């Protein structure tokens, strides 16, 4: 009889899971259909400028130019698995700029539907249907479709992987079970997670640390560590097999193992406390700090209770928490600039789990129908309100850059190049080779040319005749642009070049735009100037 009841319960869960999947798929289908019928700008609205670093490189690879954004310099400034997934799209569409973007958006919607579905199934099985419903609305705040889920970057894929791993762990207990099959599965999951976003290495490190220090201390630390290493050789082999081709390509092509984007953002090994994280990161960093304070308070005040956060979670959630903590400390110490909200995407499933734990603690003291109804309504309204504010704040987003790029494509001299920071969407649509002045999608030669004083010759060699700034005061008299080296501690040293540009150099100026009407509320213009590279002056010479 017990077995039959369990089977009936499982059948009921499966039926509800299917209904939720159909509901999510229906919502996704409506969104995708709208994207194909609406103007291209509606697709562009969701994508981050950095996403076009992927798109343009993918387009150039398919066109036979190699892994390059500007058509001159090879670059590895991206995470590998997302690039692998979007390359077939450009191939199948014949390198169509518009159709490729629509299909990439479609792919993100599919990943998003399954991420939400995995979240539902995980919470439903670990907690209850009530908390599973709440989890979807909480996820819609942390993984806002406006900022995270459909931003064109690897974020949607990362959420898919993380919720998928949590669900697999729920069924197979990856941390404690040590059968050969589950060890191999762990290696596969970690391999694809690592290739999705390289800084998820902190989760793999946390897994190893907790394995080594977590138990079997009586057998001796060295003996225990060696035994674990031997036991997990199959997982290590799979992880190495998945990741090694990428690192071999990096080293053989660039002389470095890591992407240039991560290399120049990090001050390692020079510590620099970074309390100037992008405002978009605050919902993740501040919530994570609060979560840790709450966990610490629970540990100190209710140490023997079985209802504290860690007592109610699987061992893998503890691994996940430690990994995120390592990442947070690393980011605070060494990540020195351009740290945006999507860099904390890996925090999202953990923050959803913690938020549900916090709600459950409160629910134990206010367990009434009216309270639960009010709570569900508040969470739903919070999700709608937050995404509405984000939607309004994005304003015109990058549409003014898009239109400026099209104007430049039709009016600029042929066989010339353009240079600007935040070069993604402009480089994708301008039809001209585009040099990225912040260095995130260049080769290492760009950084070296700044440091050895040869930047003017470097830009001349790349046929750069125009320079762009996307947020210039529309009534400017002259504009000073700095081009700096960002490697290591050089971010805080005057190593670089400056150029003074005035109205006489102006080639184009966009109509005034309010880029962030809520958070910034400033009016600016995109301006393109004719650039004579002899005007570039070393900062030391100024």
C-alpha positions as CSV (number, residue, x, y, z in Angstrom):
1,X,0.0,0.0,0.0
2,X,2.8,2.4,0.9
3,X,4.5,1.7,-2.5
4,X,1.2,2.4,-4.3
5,X,0.7,5.7,-2.4
6,X,4.2,6.7,-3.3
7,X,3.6,5.9,-7.0
8,X,0.4,7.9,-6.9
9,X,2.2,10.9,-5.4
10,X,4.9,10.6,-8.1
11,X,2.3,10.5,-10.8
12,X,0.6,13.6,-9.4
13,X,4.0,15.4,-9.3
14,X,4.7,14.4,-12.9
15,X,1.3,15.6,-14.0
16,X,1.7,19.0,-12.4
17,X,5.3,19.3,-13.8
18,X,3.9,18.8,-17.3
19,X,1.3,21.5,-16.8
20,X,3.9,23.9,-15.6
21,X,6.1,23.1,-18.5
22,X,3.3,23.6,-20.9
23,X,2.4,27.0,-19.3
24,X,6.0,28.2,-19.4
25,X,6.4,26.9,-23.0
26,X,3.2,28.7,-24.0
27,X,4.5,32.0,-22.6
28,X,7.8,31.4,-24.3
29,X,6.1,30.7,-27.6
30,X,4.1,34.0,-27.4
31,X,7.3,35.9,-26.7
32,X,9.2,34.3,-29.6
33,X,6.3,34.8,-32.0
34,X,6.2,38.5,-31.1
35,X,10.0,38.9,-31.6
36,X,9.7,37.6,-35.2
37,X,6.8,39.9,-36.0
38,X,8.0,43.1,-34.2
39,X,10.7,45.4,-35.5
40,X,14.3,44.3,-34.9
41,X,14.7,47.0,-32.3
42,X,12.5,45.0,-30.0
43,X,15.0,42.2,-30.1
44,X,17.9,44.6,-29.6
45,X,16.2,46.0,-26.5
46,X,17.0,42.9,-24.5
47,X,20.6,42.3,-25.5
48,X,23.5,43.8,-23.7
49,X,26.2,45.7,-25.7
50,X,28.7,43.0,-24.5
51,X,26.5,40.3,-26.1
52,X,27.5,41.6,-29.5
53,X,31.1,40.7,-28.8
54,X,29.9,37.1,-29.1
55,X,27.7,37.8,-32.1
56,X,30.2,39.7,-34.2
57,X,33.0,37.1,-33.4
58,X,30.6,34.3,-34.3
59,X,29.7,36.0,-37.6
60,X,33.4,36.5,-38.4
61,X,34.2,32.9,-37.6
62,X,31.5,31.7,-40.0
63,X,32.7,34.2,-42.6
64,X,36.2,32.7,-42.4
65,X,37.9,35.6,-40.7
66,X,38.7,33.6,-37.5
67,X,38.0,34.5,-33.9
68,X,38.0,38.2,-34.2
69,X,35.7,41.1,-33.5
70,X,37.5,43.8,-35.5
71,X,38.6,41.7,-38.4
72,X,42.2,42.5,-37.7
73,X,43.1,41.0,-34.3
74,X,42.3,37.6,-33.0
75,X,40.5,37.6,-29.6
76,X,39.4,35.1,-27.0
77,X,37.4,37.6,-24.9
78,X,34.4,35.3,-24.3
79,X,33.3,32.1,-22.6
80,X,33.5,29.1,-24.9
81,X,30.3,27.1,-24.6
82,X,27.9,29.9,-25.4
83,X,30.0,30.7,-28.5
84,X,29.9,27.1,-29.6
85,X,26.1,27.1,-29.3
86,X,25.5,30.3,-31.4
87,X,28.0,29.4,-34.1
88,X,25.6,27.0,-35.9
89,X,22.9,29.7,-35.9
90,X,25.1,32.1,-38.0
91,X,26.0,29.2,-40.2
92,X,22.4,28.0,-40.8
93,X,21.2,31.6,-41.5
94,X,23.9,32.3,-44.0
95,X,25.4,34.9,-41.5
96,X,22.1,36.9,-41.5
97,X,22.6,39.7,-38.9
98,X,18.8,40.0,-38.1
99,X,17.6,36.4,-38.4
100,X,20.6,35.2,-36.3
101,X,19.7,37.6,-33.5
102,X,16.1,36.4,-33.5
103,X,17.2,32.8,-33.3
104,X,19.6,33.6,-30.5
105,X,16.7,35.2,-28.6
106,X,14.7,32.1,-29.3
107,X,17.4,29.8,-28.0
108,X,17.6,32.0,-24.8
109,X,13.8,31.6,-24.4
110,X,14.1,27.8,-24.6
111,X,16.9,27.8,-22.0
112,X,14.8,30.1,-19.9
113,X,11.7,27.9,-20.1
114,X,13.7,24.9,-18.9
115,X,15.5,26.9,-16.2
116,X,12.2,28.0,-14.7
117,X,10.9,24.5,-15.1
118,X,13.9,23.0,-13.4
119,X,13.6,25.5,-10.6
120,X,9.9,24.5,-10.2
121,X,10.7,20.8,-10.0
122,X,13.6,21.2,-7.6
123,X,11.6,23.4,-5.1
124,X,8.4,21.3,-5.5
125,X,10.3,18.2,-4.5
126,X,12.5,19.7,-1.8
127,X,9.8,21.9,-0.2
128,X,6.2,22.1,-1.6
129,X,4.0,23.3,-4.4
130,X,3.4,26.6,-2.5
131,X,7.1,27.4,-2.3
132,X,7.6,26.2,-5.9
133,X,5.1,28.9,-7.1
134,X,6.9,31.5,-5.0
135,X,10.2,30.4,-6.4
136,X,9.2,31.3,-10.0
137,X,8.3,34.9,-9.0
138,X,11.5,35.2,-6.9
139,X,13.5,33.9,-9.9
140,X,11.8,36.5,-12.1
141,X,13.3,39.2,-9.9
142,X,16.8,37.9,-9.6
143,X,16.9,36.5,-13.2
144,X,14.9,39.4,-14.7
145,X,14.1,38.7,-18.4
146,X,14.9,42.4,-19.0
147,X,18.4,42.2,-17.5
148,X,19.6,38.6,-17.2
149,X,17.6,35.8,-18.8
150,X,17.5,37.3,-22.4
151,X,20.6,39.5,-22.3
152,X,22.4,37.7,-25.2
153,X,25.2,36.6,-23.0
154,X,25.9,33.2,-21.4
155,X,23.5,34.0,-18.5
156,X,20.5,31.9,-19.7
157,X,22.8,28.9,-20.4
158,X,24.4,29.3,-16.9
159,X,21.0,29.3,-15.2
160,X,20.0,26.3,-17.2
161,X,23.2,24.4,-16.1
162,X,23.0,25.4,-12.4
163,X,19.3,24.5,-11.9
164,X,19.9,21.3,-13.9
165,X,22.7,20.4,-11.6
166,X,20.6,21.1,-8.5
167,X,17.9,18.9,-9.9
168,X,20.3,16.1,-10.7
169,X,21.8,16.4,-7.2
170,X,18.3,16.1,-5.8
171,X,17.9,12.8,-7.5
172,X,21.4,11.3,-7.2
173,X,23.2,13.1,-4.3
174,X,26.4,14.0,-6.2
175,X,28.4,14.9,-3.1
176,X,27.9,11.7,-1.0
177,X,27.3,9.0,-3.6
178,X,30.6,7.7,-4.9
179,X,29.6,5.1,-7.5
180,X,31.6,5.1,-10.7
181,X,28.6,6.3,-12.7
182,X,27.9,9.2,-10.5
183,X,31.5,10.2,-10.3
184,X,31.5,10.3,-14.2
185,X,28.3,12.3,-14.1
186,X,29.9,14.8,-11.7
187,X,32.8,15.3,-14.1
188,X,30.5,15.8,-17.1
189,X,28.3,18.3,-15.3
190,X,31.3,20.3,-13.9
191,X,32.9,20.3,-17.3
192,X,30.0,21.9,-19.1
193,X,29.4,24.3,-16.2
194,X,33.0,25.4,-16.3
195,X,32.9,25.9,-20.1
196,X,29.7,27.9,-19.7
197,X,31.3,30.5,-17.5
198,X,34.9,30.0,-16.5
199,X,34.6,31.7,-13.1
200,X,32.3,28.9,-12.0
201,X,35.6,27.1,-11.2
202,X,35.0,28.4,-7.7
203,X,32.1,25.8,-7.4
204,X,34.5,23.0,-8.5
205,X,37.1,24.3,-6.0
206,X,34.5,24.3,-3.2
207,X,33.4,20.8,-4.1
208,X,37.1,19.6,-3.7
209,X,37.6,21.5,-0.5
210,X,34.6,20.2,1.2
211,X,35.4,16.7,0.0
212,X,38.9,16.8,1.4
213,X,38.1,18.6,4.7
214,X,34.6,17.3,5.2
215,X,35.1,13.9,6.7
216,X,37.4,10.9,7.2
217,X,39.7,13.0,9.2
218,X,40.7,10.1,11.4
219,X,42.4,8.4,8.5
220,X,44.8,11.3,8.1
221,X,44.5,14.4,5.9
222,X,47.1,13.3,3.3
223,X,45.8,9.7,3.1
224,X,42.2,11.0,2.8
225,X,43.2,13.5,0.1
226,X,45.0,10.9,-2.0
227,X,42.2,8.4,-1.7
228,X,39.7,11.1,-2.9
229,X,42.0,12.0,-5.8
230,X,42.2,8.4,-6.9
231,X,38.5,7.9,-6.5
232,X,37.7,11.0,-8.6
233,X,40.2,10.4,-11.4
234,X,37.4,9.6,-13.8
235,X,35.6,12.9,-13.0
236,X,38.9,14.8,-13.3
237,X,39.6,13.1,-16.6
238,X,36.2,14.1,-18.0
239,X,36.6,17.6,-16.8
240,X,40.1,17.9,-18.4
241,X,38.8,16.3,-21.6
242,X,36.1,18.9,-22.0
243,X,38.2,21.9,-21.1
244,X,41.7,21.1,-22.4
245,X,41.0,21.9,-26.1
246,X,39.9,25.4,-25.2
247,X,43.0,26.1,-23.0
248,X,45.4,24.6,-25.6
249,X,43.9,26.9,-28.2
250,X,44.2,29.9,-25.9
251,X,47.8,29.2,-25.0
252,X,48.9,28.3,-28.6
253,X,47.2,31.3,-30.1
254,X,47.6,34.0,-27.5
255,X,50.3,32.8,-25.1
256,X,47.8,33.0,-22.2
257,X,45.4,30.4,-20.7
258,X,42.7,32.9,-19.8
259,X,40.4,35.2,-21.9
260,X,41.8,38.7,-22.3
261,X,38.5,40.1,-20.8
262,X,39.1,38.4,-17.5
263,X,42.8,39.1,-17.6
264,X,42.5,42.9,-17.9
265,X,39.7,43.2,-15.4
266,X,41.6,41.5,-12.7
267,X,44.3,43.2,-10.5
268,X,45.6,39.8,-9.3
269,X,48.0,39.4,-7.6
270,X,47.6,43.0,-6.4
271,X,44.7,43.2,-4.0
272,X,42.3,46.2,-4.4
273,X,39.1,46.3,-2.5
274,X,36.4,47.0,-5.0
275,X,33.3,48.6,-3.4
276,X,32.3,50.3,-6.6
277,X,30.4,47.4,-8.1
278,X,27.9,48.4,-10.8
279,X,24.5,49.3,-9.3
280,X,22.9,46.4,-11.2
281,X,25.0,44.0,-9.1
282,X,23.6,45.2,-5.8
283,X,20.5,42.9,-5.7
284,X,23.0,40.0,-5.8
285,X,25.8,41.2,-3.6
286,X,23.7,42.8,-0.9
287,X,21.3,39.9,-0.8
288,X,24.3,37.5,-0.5
289,X,25.8,39.5,2.3
290,X,22.4,39.5,4.2
291,X,22.1,35.7,3.6
292,X,25.5,35.1,5.1
293,X,24.7,37.3,8.1
294,X,21.4,35.3,8.6
295,X,23.1,32.0,8.2
296,X,25.7,33.1,10.8
297,X,23.0,34.3,13.2
298,X,21.2,30.9,12.8
299,X,24.4,29.0,13.5
300,X,25.1,31.0,16.7
301,X,21.6,31.2,18.1
302,X,20.1,27.9,17.0
303,X,23.2,25.7,16.6
304,X,21.4,22.5,17.7
305,X,18.3,23.1,15.5
306,X,17.6,20.9,12.5
307,X,15.8,23.9,10.8
308,X,18.8,26.2,10.1
309,X,19.7,26.9,6.5
310,X,22.5,24.3,6.2
311,X,20.6,21.6,8.1
312,X,17.7,21.9,5.7
313,X,19.8,21.8,2.5
314,X,21.6,19.1,0.6
315,X,25.4,18.8,0.7
316,X,25.7,20.2,-2.8
317,X,23.9,23.5,-1.7
318,X,26.7,23.8,0.9
319,X,29.2,23.3,-1.9
320,X,27.4,25.9,-4.0
321,X,27.3,28.4,-1.1
322,X,31.1,28.0,-0.4
323,X,31.8,28.5,-4.1
324,X,29.8,31.7,-4.3
325,X,31.6,32.9,-1.2
326,X,35.0,32.3,-2.8
327,X,33.8,34.2,-5.9
328,X,32.5,37.1,-3.8
329,X,35.8,37.5,-1.9
330,X,37.7,37.2,-5.2
331,X,35.5,39.8,-6.9
332,X,35.9,42.2,-4.0
333,X,39.6,41.9,-3.8
334,X,40.7,41.6,-7.5
335,X,37.9,42.5,-9.9
336,X,38.6,46.2,-10.5
337,X,36.2,47.5,-13.2
338,X,33.3,46.6,-15.5
339,X,31.6,44.3,-13.0
340,X,28.0,44.2,-14.0
341,X,24.9,42.3,-12.8
342,X,25.4,39.4,-15.2
343,X,28.7,38.6,-13.5
344,X,26.7,37.4,-10.5
345,X,24.2,35.2,-12.5
346,X,25.6,32.1,-10.7
347,X,24.4,33.5,-7.4
348,X,20.8,33.5,-8.5
349,X,19.7,29.8,-7.8
350,X,21.4,30.0,-4.4
351,X,19.6,33.3,-3.6
352,X,16.3,31.8,-4.6
353,X,16.9,28.9,-2.3
354,X,17.9,31.2,0.6
355,X,14.8,33.5,0.0
356,X,12.5,30.5,0.3
357,X,14.3,29.4,3.5
358,X,13.8,32.9,4.9
359,X,10.1,32.8,4.0
360,X,9.7,29.4,5.5
361,X,11.2,30.6,8.8
362,X,8.7,33.5,8.9
363,X,5.8,31.1,7.8
364,X,6.4,28.9,10.8
365,X,5.3,31.8,13.0
366,X,2.6,33.2,10.8
367,X,0.8,30.2,9.5
368,X,-2.6,31.4,8.4
369,X,-4.4,31.3,5.0
370,X,-4.7,35.0,4.9
371,X,-1.0,35.5,5.6
372,X,0.0,33.0,2.9
373,X,-2.3,34.6,0.4
374,X,-0.9,38.1,1.1
375,X,2.7,36.8,0.9
376,X,2.1,35.2,-2.5
377,X,0.5,38.5,-3.7
378,X,3.4,40.5,-2.4
379,X,6.0,38.3,-4.1
380,X,4.0,38.4,-7.4
381,X,3.7,42.2,-7.2
382,X,7.3,42.6,-6.3
383,X,8.3,40.6,-9.4
384,X,6.0,42.7,-11.7
385,X,7.1,46.0,-10.1
386,X,10.8,45.3,-10.3
387,X,10.7,44.2,-13.9
388,X,8.5,47.2,-14.8
389,X,11.0,49.6,-13.3
390,X,13.9,47.9,-15.1
391,X,11.9,48.0,-18.3
392,X,11.3,51.8,-18.0
393,X,14.9,52.4,-16.9
394,X,16.4,50.8,-20.0
395,X,14.5,53.4,-22.0
396,X,15.7,53.5,-25.6
397,X,18.6,51.2,-24.5
398,X,20.9,50.7,-27.4
399,X,18.5,51.7,-30.3
400,X,20.3,55.1,-30.7
401,X,23.6,53.3,-31.1
402,X,22.0,51.0,-33.6
403,X,20.7,53.9,-35.7
404,X,24.0,55.7,-35.5
405,X,25.8,52.5,-36.7
406,X,23.5,52.3,-39.7
407,X,24.1,55.9,-40.5
408,X,27.8,55.4,-40.3
409,X,27.6,52.3,-42.5
410,X,25.9,54.3,-45.2
411,X,28.0,57.5,-44.9
412,X,31.5,56.7,-43.8
413,X,34.5,56.4,-46.1
414,X,35.0,52.8,-47.4
415,X,38.0,50.8,-46.2
416,X,38.2,52.7,-43.0
417,X,37.8,51.6,-39.4
418,X,36.2,53.1,-36.3
419,X,37.3,52.9,-32.6
420,X,35.2,53.2,-29.4
421,X,34.7,51.7,-26.0
422,X,31.5,49.7,-25.5
423,X,31.8,48.7,-29.2
424,X,29.5,45.7,-29.4
425,X,26.3,46.9,-31.2
426,X,28.1,49.6,-33.2
427,X,30.7,47.0,-34.5
428,X,27.9,44.5,-35.3
429,X,25.9,46.9,-37.5
430,X,28.3,49.6,-38.8
431,X,29.7,47.4,-41.6
432,X,33.2,48.7,-40.8
433,X,36.0,47.1,-38.8
434,X,35.6,48.3,-35.2
435,X,38.4,48.5,-32.6
436,X,37.3,48.2,-29.0
437,X,39.1,50.9,-27.0
438,X,38.4,49.3,-23.6
439,X,40.3,46.2,-24.7
440,X,37.8,43.5,-23.7
441,X,37.5,41.9,-27.1
442,X,40.9,42.9,-28.6
443,X,44.0,40.8,-28.8
444,X,46.9,41.4,-26.3
445,X,48.7,43.6,-28.9
446,X,46.3,46.5,-28.2
447,X,47.3,46.5,-24.5
448,X,50.9,46.2,-25.4
449,X,50.7,49.1,-27.8
450,X,49.4,51.3,-25.1
451,X,52.1,50.4,-22.6
452,X,55.0,50.7,-25.1
453,X,53.7,54.0,-26.5
454,X,52.9,52.7,-30.0
455,X,49.1,53.1,-29.9
456,X,49.0,55.8,-32.7
457,X,50.9,53.5,-35.0
458,X,48.7,50.5,-34.0
459,X,45.5,52.4,-34.8
460,X,47.0,53.7,-38.1
461,X,47.8,50.2,-39.0
462,X,44.2,49.2,-38.4
463,X,43.0,52.1,-40.7
464,X,41.2,53.9,-37.8
465,X,39.8,57.2,-39.2
466,X,37.0,57.7,-36.7
467,X,36.5,57.6,-33.0
468,X,33.2,57.4,-31.2
469,X,31.8,58.1,-27.7
470,X,28.3,56.9,-26.9
471,X,27.5,59.2,-24.0
472,X,28.7,62.7,-24.7
473,X,27.0,65.8,-23.4
474,X,25.2,67.2,-26.4
475,X,26.3,70.8,-25.9
476,X,30.0,70.0,-25.4
477,X,32.7,72.4,-26.4
478,X,35.4,69.8,-26.5
479,X,35.7,66.2,-25.4
480,X,38.7,64.5,-23.7
481,X,38.9,60.7,-24.3
482,X,41.3,58.5,-22.4
483,X,42.6,55.2,-23.7
484,X,44.2,53.3,-20.8
485,X,46.0,50.1,-20.1
486,X,43.9,48.0,-17.7
487,X,46.3,45.1,-16.9
488,X,46.9,44.4,-13.3
489,X,47.7,47.3,-11.1
490,X,48.1,49.5,-14.2
491,X,44.4,50.4,-13.9
492,X,45.5,52.8,-11.2
493,X,48.6,54.2,-12.9
494,X,48.6,56.9,-15.6
495,X,49.5,54.6,-18.4
496,X,47.7,55.4,-21.6
497,X,46.8,58.1,-24.2
498,X,44.4,61.0,-24.4
499,X,42.9,62.8,-27.3
500,X,41.0,66.2,-27.2
501,X,38.2,66.3,-29.7
502,X,36.2,69.5,-30.5
503,X,33.2,70.4,-32.8
504,X,35.5,70.9,-35.8
505,X,36.3,67.2,-35.7
506,X,32.7,66.2,-35.5
507,X,31.5,63.8,-38.2
508,X,28.1,62.8,-36.8
509,X,26.0,63.5,-33.7
510,X,22.9,61.6,-32.7
511,X,19.7,63.2,-31.5
512,X,19.6,63.7,-27.7
513,X,18.7,60.5,-25.8
514,X,18.0,59.7,-22.1
515,X,19.7,56.4,-21.8
516,X,18.7,55.5,-18.2
517,X,15.7,57.7,-17.3
518,X,15.3,56.3,-13.8
519,X,18.8,55.6,-12.5
520,X,20.7,58.3,-14.3
521,X,18.2,60.7,-15.8
522,X,20.8,62.4,-18.0
523,X,20.6,63.5,-21.6
524,X,23.5,62.7,-23.9
525,X,24.4,62.1,-27.6
526,X,26.5,59.6,-29.5
527,X,29.2,61.6,-31.3
528,X,31.6,60.4,-34.1
529,X,34.7,62.4,-34.7
530,X,37.2,62.3,-37.5
531,X,40.4,61.1,-35.9
532,X,43.9,62.1,-36.8
533,X,46.1,59.6,-34.8
534,X,48.8,62.2,-34.4
535,X,46.4,64.0,-32.0
536,X,46.8,61.1,-29.5
537,X,49.1,62.1,-26.7
538,X,50.7,59.9,-24.0
539,X,49.3,60.8,-20.6
540,X,52.9,61.2,-19.4
541,X,53.4,63.8,-22.0
542,X,50.4,65.9,-21.1
